[in-house]
Amino acid sequence: MSNERPVGRSGLTTPPLVLGGNVFGWTADRETSFAVLDAFVAGGGTMIDTADVYSSWVPGHVGGESETVIGEWMKARGNRDKVLIATKVGYTGAPGALTTSGIAAAIDGTLARLQTDHVDIYYAHIDDAETPLEETMAAFGTAIAAGKVRAFGASNYTAERLAALDAARAAVGAPAIAVFQPHYNLMVRTEFEGPVQQYCLAHDIGVMPYFALASGFLTGKYRKPDDITGARSDFVASYLNEFGLGVLAALDQVSAETGSTLGQIALAWLAAQPGITAPIASATSVAQAEELIGAMNLTLSEEQLAALDKASTRAG
């Protein structure tokens, strides 16, 4: 496809949108998840992002539900070779999640749930300060050498710890960090912009931001307190203030100019930022998936990008 982008130094490519799998087995049941996945692929999407912890926060769930649904979908469709699967390990919060034994057990469990022999990107989900980085990188290197993982990624690391991780992988001879996954959107910019962004740019690390739509706030459907309902209401409530409404107003203006939806514009803004490979966004219906797909071919003007940049830059 003409809009394919390289995923850092991994040798993989993706259109500028990745489908988030956090909702599968949670707010999207199996049937709905299959329909969303079908729509995403039909619209030209190729990469699906999940994690072994999804959706452990739901009463009665243990984690791995999303991977299980995706695995069942790929088996039913016979399309494993047509999609890229990115998943993660180590968000349990327990010390030792990124040890040799922790990673070895986790990847085998992930592969069983996904019903495949490899994942395309395997992320260290959060920094494990209790485990030596050399041990973590050696374990990932072993998984890559065994053919269970094609490329290594990291998520939620500081620039300093990313650099330390890179040094550790060099020390043990593991492959380079290919991709980084930060919290980044029009409402939350400072966690990524600055040292982390500069590190990724300097080291050719692809970047795939999560929470690209700020838990749905950037779609414009939450504009007053009465609008806030659903599974992510706590997140959205924190954005419903003067600053957030100012960002929505800027999105409204670009929407009037382009005819695109606010969500599509928010994703296109992210995709246009330096170093960004593809934002990640999830959908709980076919209609939402089809709307997201529209962002893959939306190019904003320099003036529109600047207006959004200005509205989303916090004073002070």
Secondary structure as the mmCIF struct_conf table of DSSP 4:
data_model
#
loop_
_struct_conf.conf_type_id
_struct_conf.id
_struct_conf.beg_label_comp_id
_struct_conf.beg_label_asym_id
_struct_conf.beg_label_seq_id
_struct_conf.end_label_comp_id
_struct_conf.end_label_asym_id
_struct_conf.end_label_seq_id
TURN_TY1_P TURN_TY1_P1 SER A 2 ASN A 3
STRN STRN1 ARG A 5 PRO A 6
TURN_TY1_P TURN_TY1_P2 GLY A 8 ARG A 9
BEND BEND1 SER A 10 GLY A 11
STRN STRN2 THR A 13 THR A 14
BEND BEND2 PRO A 16 PRO A 16
STRN STRN3 VAL A 18 GLY A 20
TURN_TY1_P TURN_TY1_P3 ASN A 22 VAL A 23
STRN STRN4 PHE A 24 PHE A 24
TURN_TY1_P TURN_TY1_P4 GLY A 25 THR A 27
STRN STRN5 ALA A 28 ALA A 28
HELX_RH_AL_P HELX_RH_AL_P1 ARG A 30 ALA A 42
TURN_TY1_P TURN_TY1_P5 GLY A 43 GLY A 44
STRN STRN6 MET A 47 ASP A 49
TURN_TY1_P TURN_TY1_P6 ASP A 52 TRP A 57
BEND BEND3 VAL A 58 VAL A 58
TURN_TY1_P TURN_TY1_P7 PRO A 59 GLY A 60
BEND BEND4 GLY A 63 GLY A 63
HELX_RH_AL_P HELX_RH_AL_P2 GLU A 65 ARG A 77
TURN_TY1_P TURN_TY1_P8 GLY A 78 GLY A 78
HELX_RH_3T_P HELX_RH_3T_P1 ARG A 80 LYS A 82
BEND BEND5 VAL A 83 VAL A 83
STRN STRN7 LEU A 84 VAL A 89
TURN_TY1_P TURN_TY1_P9 TYR A 91 THR A 92
TURN_TY1_P TURN_TY1_P10 PRO A 95 LEU A 98
BEND BEND6 THR A 99 THR A 99
HELX_RH_AL_P HELX_RH_AL_P3 THR A 100 LEU A 114
TURN_TY1_P TURN_TY1_P11 GLN A 115 GLN A 115
BEND BEND7 THR A 116 ASP A 117
STRN STRN8 VAL A 119 ALA A 124
BEND BEND8 ILE A 126 ILE A 126
TURN_TY1_P TURN_TY1_P12 ALA A 129 GLU A 130
BEND BEND9 THR A 131 THR A 131
HELX_RH_AL_P HELX_RH_AL_P4 LEU A 133 ALA A 145
TURN_TY1_P TURN_TY1_P13 ALA A 146 GLY A 147
BEND BEND10 LYS A 148 LYS A 148
STRN STRN9 VAL A 149 SER A 155
BEND BEND11 ASN A 156 ASN A 156
HELX_RH_AL_P HELX_RH_AL_P5 ALA A 159 VAL A 172
TURN_TY1_P TURN_TY1_P14 GLY A 173 GLY A 173
HELX_LH_PP_P HELX_LH_PP_P1 ALA A 174 ALA A 176
STRN STRN10 ILE A 177 GLN A 181
STRN STRN11 HIS A 183 HIS A 183
BEND BEND12 ASN A 185 MET A 187
TURN_TY1_P TURN_TY1_P15 THR A 190 GLY A 194
HELX_RH_AL_P HELX_RH_AL_P6 PRO A 195 ALA A 202
TURN_TY1_P TURN_TY1_P16 HIS A 203 ASP A 204
STRN STRN12 GLY A 206 VAL A 207
STRN STRN13 TYR A 210 TYR A 210
BEND BEND13 PHE A 211 PHE A 211
TURN_TY1_P TURN_TY1_P17 ALA A 212 LEU A 213
HELX_RH_3T_P HELX_RH_3T_P2 ALA A 214 THR A 219
TURN_TY1_P TURN_TY1_P18 GLY A 220 GLY A 220
BEND BEND14 LYS A 224 LYS A 224
HELX_RH_3T_P HELX_RH_3T_P3 PRO A 225 ASP A 227
BEND BEND15 GLY A 230 GLY A 230
TURN_TY1_P TURN_TY1_P19 ALA A 231 ARG A 232
HELX_RH_AL_P HELX_RH_AL_P7 SER A 233 ALA A 237
TURN_TY1_P TURN_TY1_P20 SER A 238 TYR A 239
BEND BEND16 ASN A 241 ASN A 241
HELX_RH_AL_P HELX_RH_AL_P8 GLU A 242 THR A 258
HELX_RH_AL_P HELX_RH_AL_P9 LEU A 262 ALA A 271
TURN_TY1_P TURN_TY1_P21 ALA A 272 ALA A 272
BEND BEND17 GLN A 273 GLN A 273
TURN_TY1_P TURN_TY1_P22 PRO A 274 GLY A 275
STRN STRN14 ILE A 276 ILE A 276
STRN STRN15 ILE A 280 ALA A 281
BEND BEND18 THR A 284 SER A 285
HELX_RH_AL_P HELX_RH_AL_P10 VAL A 286 ILE A 293
HELX_RH_3T_P HELX_RH_3T_P4 GLY A 294 ASN A 297
HELX_RH_AL_P HELX_RH_AL_P11 GLU A 302 ALA A 311
TURN_TY1_P TURN_TY1_P23 SER A 312 SER A 312
BEND BEND19 THR A 313 THR A 313
HELX_LH_PP_P HELX_LH_PP_P2 ARG A 314 ALA A 315
#
